[in-house]
Amino acid sequence: MNSRMILSIAMVIGGFSLLMLTTCSAGRKQVDNSTVGKVDLGRYAGSWYELVRKPHFFEKGMSHVKATYTLLPNGKIEVLNEGMKKGRWKQIKGSARTTDIDGQLKVTFFLFPGEYNIMELGPNYEYAVVGGSNGNYLWILSRTPSLSPDLLDAIYSRLEKRGYDLSDLIVVEQ
């Protein structure tokens, strides 16, 4: 391996190690990240536009972000995240699996699992609100590139009641 590749690998491992330390830290924010309960994964599968997110290093500067979930015959879920960064199309594949908690997945990229709590889901699976293990991770997803301002305001209000700090939300350009 050349030194540039070794440095790239070390940066990825270091970044994900930092993410894990941050996620597992004792000073984590207390939020209600309870799930919606039972989720029909067949209906949840497919493409979702990322409309809003909390800032984090692995999506810094990204726009036109989309996630596609594909059910696999072995029961796992393939996860394809893609978007634009500095004018270039980027994508990463991962996997997900269900947990003992209805509405929760463990999503893994580069061997690093993360908690994926489906906290809200539109009645026709037209939008989803997803949070991580603490208040540092939050996404609002939609089947379309936008949601009505009234619906977004209602979602924000419910998130504030759950204890989420919304002051740093990023509206993702689609």
Backbone as CSV, one residue per row, in Angstrom:
resi,resn,N_x,N_y,N_z,CA_x,CA_y,CA_z,C_x,C_y,C_z
1,MET,0.841,-1.193,0.000,0.000,0.000,0.000,0.873,1.239,0.000
2,ASN,0.421,2.256,-0.708,1.188,3.493,-0.693,0.803,4.333,0.522
3,SER,1.610,5.332,0.819,1.405,6.123,2.036,0.104,6.918,1.998
4,ARG,-0.337,7.342,0.827,-1.593,8.089,0.720,-2.777,7.211,1.104
5,MET,-2.769,5.941,0.665,-3.857,5.018,0.997,-3.851,4.709,2.497
6,ILE,-2.676,4.504,3.066,-2.571,4.224,4.509,-3.095,5.415,5.300
7,LEU,-2.735,6.621,4.890,-3.223,7.826,5.570,-4.739,7.932,5.465
8,SER,-5.304,7.645,4.304,-6.764,7.686,4.126,-7.465,6.692,5.029
9,ILE,-6.950,5.484,5.087,-7.538,4.452,5.954,-7.444,4.883,7.410
10,ALA,-6.288,5.406,7.813,-6.111,5.852,9.197,-7.081,6.976,9.546
11,MET,-7.329,7.894,8.605,-8.265,8.985,8.857,-9.687,8.460,9.032
12,VAL,-10.081,7.507,8.213,-11.427,6.934,8.331,-11.578,6.229,9.675
13,ILE,-10.602,5.403,10.028,-10.663,4.681,11.308,-10.662,5.660,12.465
14,GLY,-9.812,6.673,12.399,-9.761,7.674,13.460,-11.069,8.432,13.589
15,GLY,-11.650,8.802,12.455,-12.925,9.523,12.474,-14.038,8.702,13.075
16,PHE,-14.116,7.446,12.691,-15.165,6.598,13.247,-14.912,6.280,14.714
17,SER,-13.657,6.199,15.128,-13.353,6.005,16.546,-13.829,7.199,17.348
18,LEU,-13.601,8.407,16.805,-14.076,9.616,17.462,-15.599,9.624,17.541
19,LEU,-16.251,9.203,16.464,-17.714,9.111,16.458,-18.199,8.170,17.554
20,MET,-17.562,7.030,17.691,-17.981,6.063,18.698,-17.767,6.623,20.103
21,LEU,-16.650,7.313,20.342,-16.408,7.919,21.646,-17.446,8.980,21.952
22,THR,-17.780,9.791,20.952,-18.781,10.833,21.138,-20.144,10.223,21.427
23,THR,-20.505,9.188,20.693,-21.801,8.544,20.853,-21.932,7.873,22.209
24,CYS,-20.845,7.311,22.698,-20.882,6.538,23.944,-20.506,7.366,25.159
25,SER,-20.264,8.658,25.012,-19.771,9.460,26.128,-20.808,9.595,27.220
26,ALA,-20.313,9.770,28.442,-21.193,9.874,29.605,-22.010,11.161,29.568
27,GLY,-21.533,12.197,28.869,-22.227,13.472,28.830,-23.250,13.568,27.718
28,ARG,-23.775,12.462,27.279,-24.715,12.498,26.161,-25.985,13.256,26.518
29,LYS,-26.585,13.847,25.506,-27.813,14.603,25.695,-28.955,13.638,25.973
30,GLN,-29.835,14.051,26.874,-30.993,13.232,27.199,-32.164,13.649,26.316
31,VAL,-32.540,12.773,25.423,-33.674,13.003,24.543,-34.552,11.763,24.549
32,ASP,-35.786,11.948,24.145,-36.692,10.819,23.959,-36.535,10.357,22.513
33,ASN,-35.803,9.279,22.328,-35.614,8.747,20.979,-36.394,7.448,20.792
34,SER,-37.507,7.344,21.502,-38.329,6.141,21.386,-38.877,5.991,19.976
35,THR,-39.057,4.756,19.586,-39.459,4.456,18.211,-40.977,4.435,18.058
36,VAL,-41.406,4.365,16.798,-42.830,4.296,16.476,-43.410,2.921,16.776
37,GLY,-42.557,1.957,17.009,-43.021,0.578,17.200,-42.852,-0.200,15.907
38,LYS,-43.801,-1.045,15.624,-43.710,-1.939,14.465,-43.599,-1.159,13.154
39,VAL,-42.607,-1.540,12.340,-42.396,-0.922,11.029,-42.431,-2.022,9.979
40,ASP,-43.190,-1.809,8.929,-43.233,-2.736,7.799,-42.021,-2.433,6.923
41,LEU,-40.985,-3.254,7.028,-39.747,-2.987,6.304,-39.932,-3.029,4.791
42,GLY,-40.907,-3.791,4.314,-41.205,-3.801,2.886,-41.669,-2.435,2.404
43,ARG,-42.459,-1.756,3.231,-42.913,-0.408,2.885,-41.830,0.636,3.127
44,TYR,-40.977,0.384,4.124,-39.906,1.329,4.441,-38.793,1.294,3.391
45,ALA,-38.593,0.134,2.781,-37.546,-0.014,1.766,-37.788,0.969,0.630
46,GLY,-36.715,1.288,-0.062,-36.791,2.217,-1.181,-35.953,3.442,-0.904
47,SER,-36.203,4.484,-1.671,-35.388,5.704,-1.600,-36.038,6.769,-0.737
48,TRP,-35.178,7.451,0.011,-35.584,8.543,0.881,-34.663,9.737,0.629
49,TYR,-35.237,10.923,0.501,-34.462,12.152,0.421,-34.190,12.633,1.842
50,GLU,-32.967,13.038,2.091,-32.615,13.624,3.380,-32.910,15.115,3.292
51,LEU,-33.909,15.562,4.062,-34.313,16.965,3.997,-33.645,17.818,5.060
52,VAL,-33.489,17.245,6.258,-32.946,17.976,7.404,-32.071,17.014,8.197
53,ARG,-30.973,17.554,8.762,-30.109,16.726,9.611,-29.404,17.591,10.638
54,LYS,-28.933,16.937,11.680,-27.999,17.553,12.613,-26.625,17.485,11.939
55,PRO,-25.749,18.437,12.228,-24.415,18.396,11.615,-23.556,17.279,12.211
56,HIS,-22.784,16.628,11.353,-21.796,15.640,11.773,-20.756,15.511,10.669
57,PHE,-19.585,15.074,11.036,-18.454,15.133,10.111,-18.627,14.278,8.873
58,PHE,-19.338,13.161,8.964,-19.380,12.270,7.817,-20.315,12.732,6.703
59,GLU,-21.094,13.797,6.941,-21.916,14.373,5.867,-21.621,15.862,5.681
60,LYS,-20.540,16.338,6.262,-20.210,17.760,6.195,-20.098,18.211,4.741
61,GLY,-20.814,19.279,4.415,-20.750,19.861,3.082,-21.519,19.096,2.017
62,MET,-22.309,18.110,2.407,-23.025,17.305,1.407,-24.407,17.881,1.121
63,SER,-24.788,17.811,-0.145,-26.128,18.198,-0.587,-26.692,17.064,-1.434
64,HIS,-27.955,17.197,-1.787,-28.626,16.207,-2.631,-28.462,14.792,-2.065
65,VAL,-28.581,14.687,-0.744,-28.360,13.411,-0.067,-29.615,12.546,-0.163
66,LYS,-29.380,11.288,-0.456,-30.459,10.318,-0.615,-29.992,8.991,-0.008
67,ALA,-30.898,8.289,0.630,-30.610,6.968,1.187,-31.572,5.970,0.551
68,THR,-31.032,4.823,0.151,-31.862,3.773,-0.440,-31.673,2.500,0.374
69,TYR,-32.789,1.931,0.822,-32.792,0.713,1.632,-33.361,-0.416,0.781
70,THR,-32.616,-1.516,0.702,-33.022,-2.665,-0.099,-33.037,-3.903,0.781
71,LEU,-34.190,-4.570,0.852,-34.284,-5.810,1.627,-33.565,-6.925,0.879
72,LEU,-32.751,-7.669,1.596,-31.997,-8.772,1.008,-32.606,-10.108,1.430
73,PRO,-32.401,-11.155,0.640,-32.977,-12.468,0.962,-32.534,-13.023,2.328
74,ASN,-31.352,-12.618,2.802,-30.856,-13.125,4.082,-31.437,-12.388,5.287
75,GLY,-32.358,-11.453,5.051,-32.990,-10.727,6.146,-32.311,-9.406,6.474
76,LYS,-31.126,-9.184,5.958,-30.451,-7.913,6.182,-30.983,-6.870,5.196
77,ILE,-30.546,-5.654,5.412,-30.962,-4.534,4.576,-29.703,-3.873,4.032
78,GLU,-29.637,-3.720,2.716,-28.528,-2.970,2.130,-28.871,-1.489,2.222
79,VAL,-27.890,-0.683,2.611,-28.073,0.754,2.742,-27.109,1.439,1.780
80,LEU,-27.642,2.255,0.892,-26.817,3.038,-0.024,-27.090,4.512,0.255
81,ASN,-26.079,5.204,0.769,-26.181,6.645,0.992,-25.367,7.334,-0.091
82,GLU,-25.956,8.371,-0.670,-25.263,9.076,-1.737,-25.626,10.551,-1.718
83,GLY,-24.727,11.368,-2.286,-24.971,12.791,-2.360,-23.809,13.507,-3.018
84,MET,-23.935,14.828,-3.110,-22.923,15.671,-3.741,-22.055,16.327,-2.678
85,LYS,-20.746,16.341,-2.952,-19.809,17.049,-2.094,-18.753,17.674,-2.986
86,LYS,-18.651,18.997,-2.914,-17.699,19.753,-3.730,-17.834,19.411,-5.212
87,GLY,-19.087,19.309,-5.670,-19.352,19.072,-7.082,-19.142,17.645,-7.554
88,ARG,-18.859,16.750,-6.647,-18.629,15.347,-7.020,-19.654,14.448,-6.325
89,TRP,-20.119,13.441,-7.050,-21.086,12.499,-6.525,-20.347,11.492,-5.655
90,LYS,-20.807,11.332,-4.396,-20.190,10.404,-3.453,-21.236,9.380,-3.041
91,GLN,-20.793,8.156,-2.762,-21.708,7.151,-2.236,-20.957,6.171,-1.346
92,ILE,-21.725,5.604,-0.423,-21.176,4.621,0.489,-22.248,3.569,0.735
93,LYS,-21.820,2.315,0.772,-22.751,1.216,1.062,-22.518,0.709,2.469
94,GLY,-23.610,0.345,3.086,-23.572,-0.243,4.407,-24.652,-1.294,4.498
95,SER,-24.900,-1.743,5.717,-25.962,-2.729,5.924,-26.704,-2.389,7.205
96,ALA,-27.891,-2.934,7.324,-28.700,-2.727,8.524,-29.370,-4.043,8.885
97,ARG,-29.718,-4.139,10.143,-30.462,-5.301,10.623,-31.421,-4.819,11.702
98,THR,-32.474,-5.579,11.890,-33.430,-5.242,12.943,-32.824,-5.592,14.296
99,THR,-33.408,-5.038,15.342,-32.998,-5.341,16.709,-34.211,-5.889,17.454
100,ASP,-34.052,-6.092,18.737,-35.169,-6.552,19.564,-36.197,-5.450,19.813
101,ILE,-35.859,-4.224,19.465,-36.768,-3.092,19.656,-37.458,-2.800,18.331
102,ASP,-38.793,-2.887,18.311,-39.539,-2.563,17.091,-39.243,-1.129,16.672
103,GLY,-38.985,-0.934,15.385,-38.711,0.395,14.864,-37.258,0.819,14.997
104,GLN,-36.399,-0.079,15.442,-34.978,0.246,15.570,-34.149,-0.665,14.674
105,LEU,-33.167,-0.068,14.014,-32.205,-0.819,13.209,-30.813,-0.553,13.745
106,LYS,-29.909,-1.469,13.485,-28.475,-1.237,13.666,-27.917,-1.090,12.264
107,VAL,-27.397,0.091,11.961,-26.847,0.373,10.643,-25.326,0.375,10.762
108,THR,-24.675,-0.316,9.840,-23.229,-0.471,9.907,-22.570,0.018,8.624
109,PHE,-21.574,0.886,8.809,-20.682,1.316,7.733,-19.267,1.079,8.234
110,PHE,-18.414,0.468,7.428,-17.014,0.213,7.805,-16.904,-0.522,9.140
111,LEU,-17.756,-1.463,9.416,-17.744,-2.275,10.638,-18.172,-1.511,11.883
112,PHE,-18.588,-0.263,11.771,-19.002,0.527,12.918,-20.524,0.625,12.952
113,PRO,-21.174,-0.044,13.923,-22.638,-0.001,13.992,-23.141,1.273,14.671
114,GLY,-24.296,1.717,14.238,-24.943,2.860,14.861,-26.416,2.573,15.059
115,GLU,-26.972,3.186,16.095,-28.384,3.014,16.403,-29.212,3.905,15.480
116,TYR,-30.275,3.348,14.922,-31.137,4.020,13.958,-32.561,3.834,14.453
117,ASN,-33.082,4.858,15.142,-34.418,4.790,15.730,-35.422,5.522,14.850
118,ILE,-36.377,4.795,14.321,-37.436,5.417,13.520,-38.458,5.955,14.522
119,MET,-38.390,7.281,14.752,-39.185,7.903,15.810,-40.543,8.387,15.321
120,GLU,-40.630,8.702,14.044,-41.905,9.085,13.429,-41.942,8.505,12.036
121,LEU,-43.142,8.214,11.603,-43.337,7.662,10.272,-44.702,8.129,9.784
122,GLY,-44.734,8.730,8.603,-46.006,9.168,8.037,-46.934,7.983,7.847
123,PRO,-48.248,8.203,7.871,-49.211,7.106,7.765,-49.074,6.296,6.472
124,ASN,-48.556,6.924,5.433,-48.337,6.237,4.158,-46.849,6.064,3.861
125,TYR,-46.036,6.132,4.937,-44.579,6.006,4.798,-44.021,7.072,3.858
126,GLU,-44.617,8.253,3.911,-44.181,9.343,3.045,-43.072,10.183,3.680
127,TYR,-42.919,10.103,4.999,-41.802,10.760,5.669,-41.408,9.928,6.886
128,ALA,-40.185,10.162,7.351,-39.687,9.483,8.544,-38.788,10.441,9.306
129,VAL,-38.800,10.308,10.622,-37.892,11.047,11.488,-37.052,10.000,12.205
130,VAL,-35.733,10.128,12.069,-34.815,9.112,12.581,-33.813,9.769,13.520
131,GLY,-33.587,9.121,14.649,-32.593,9.614,15.603,-31.632,8.513,15.987
132,GLY,-30.497,8.918,16.512,-29.496,7.964,16.973,-29.671,7.661,18.443
133,SER,-28.580,7.265,19.074,-28.640,6.868,20.475,-28.697,8.063,21.416
134,ASN,-28.441,9.264,20.909,-28.526,10.474,21.727,-29.000,11.627,20.849
135,GLY,-29.019,12.819,21.390,-29.539,13.967,20.658,-28.617,14.530,19.593
136,ASN,-27.470,13.904,19.375,-26.519,14.413,18.388,-26.831,13.973,16.964
137,TYR,-27.691,13.006,16.792,-27.996,12.480,15.461,-29.482,12.561,15.211
138,LEU,-29.840,13.181,14.092,-31.246,13.381,13.759,-31.355,13.621,12.260
139,TRP,-32.320,12.952,11.652,-32.581,13.134,10.227,-34.085,13.199,10.005
140,ILE,-34.511,14.064,9.090,-35.888,14.062,8.593,-35.797,13.636,7.141
141,LEU,-36.465,12.545,6.826,-36.415,11.935,5.494,-37.786,12.019,4.842
142,SER,-37.789,12.036,3.518,-39.046,12.102,2.775,-38.907,11.323,1.477
143,ARG,-40.014,10.809,1.001,-40.019,10.132,-0.300,-39.910,11.135,-1.454
144,THR,-40.174,12.401,-1.162,-40.104,13.455,-2.170,-39.044,14.472,-1.727
145,PRO,-38.570,15.326,-2.638,-37.518,16.281,-2.278,-37.944,17.415,-1.335
146,SER,-39.205,17.433,-0.918,-39.636,18.473,0.018,-40.870,17.998,0.792
147,LEU,-41.098,18.653,1.919,-42.321,18.468,2.710,-42.952,19.837,2.900
148,SER,-44.226,19.866,3.179,-44.900,21.147,3.381,-44.330,21.833,4.630
149,PRO,-44.263,23.162,4.607,-43.786,23.895,5.791,-44.607,23.578,7.043
150,ASP,-45.917,23.383,6.902,-46.754,23.063,8.062,-46.360,21.730,8.674
151,LEU,-46.109,20.714,7.841,-45.704,19.411,8.349,-44.335,19.509,9.019
152,LEU,-43.389,20.222,8.401,-42.066,20.379,9.022,-42.175,21.093,10.364
153,ASP,-42.987,22.142,10.450,-43.170,22.841,11.721,-43.735,21.910,12.790
154,ALA,-44.684,21.062,12.421,-45.265,20.109,13.374,-44.207,19.102,13.833
155,ILE,-43.387,18.630,12.903,-42.304,17.697,13.262,-41.330,18.383,14.213
156,TYR,-40.920,19.618,13.909,-40.000,20.351,14.776,-40.578,20.498,16.183
157,SER,-41.863,20.813,16.259,-42.508,20.976,17.565,-42.451,19.671,18.367
158,ARG,-42.736,18.560,17.712,-42.682,17.261,18.409,-41.247,16.912,18.818
159,LEU,-40.278,17.276,17.994,-38.873,17.001,18.341,-38.430,17.824,19.545
160,GLU,-38.874,19.078,19.616,-38.549,19.897,20.787,-39.131,19.274,22.049
161,LYS,-40.356,18.749,21.968,-40.973,18.087,23.121,-40.192,16.836,23.522
162,ARG,-39.512,16.209,22.572,-38.679,15.044,22.864,-37.334,15.445,23.477
163,GLY,-37.047,16.743,23.495,-35.804,17.219,24.093,-34.684,17.507,23.112
164,TYR,-34.978,17.503,21.829,-33.943,17.782,20.826,-33.662,19.268,20.735
165,ASP,-32.381,19.614,20.636,-31.947,20.977,20.358,-31.964,21.140,18.841
166,LEU,-32.788,22.025,18.346,-32.941,22.209,16.902,-32.176,23.417,16.375
167,SER,-31.385,24.048,17.223,-30.710,25.286,16.825,-29.656,25.090,15.737
168,ASP,-29.165,23.870,15.586,-28.093,23.646,14.612,-28.529,22.797,13.405
169,LEU,-29.833,22.652,13.196,-30.303,21.833,12.088,-29.842,22.377,10.740
170,ILE,-29.532,21.480,9.840,-29.138,21.824,8.483,-30.259,21.399,7.543
171,VAL,-30.760,22.348,6.740,-31.722,22.018,5.702,-30.899,21.626,4.476
172,VAL,-31.088,20.398,4.032,-30.262,19.835,2.970,-30.787,20.278,1.609
173,GLU,-29.896,20.828,0.807,-30.278,21.228,-0.550,-30.585,19.981,-1.365
174,GLN,-31.756,19.970,-1.992,-32.137,18.870,-2.875,-32.277,19.424,-4.267
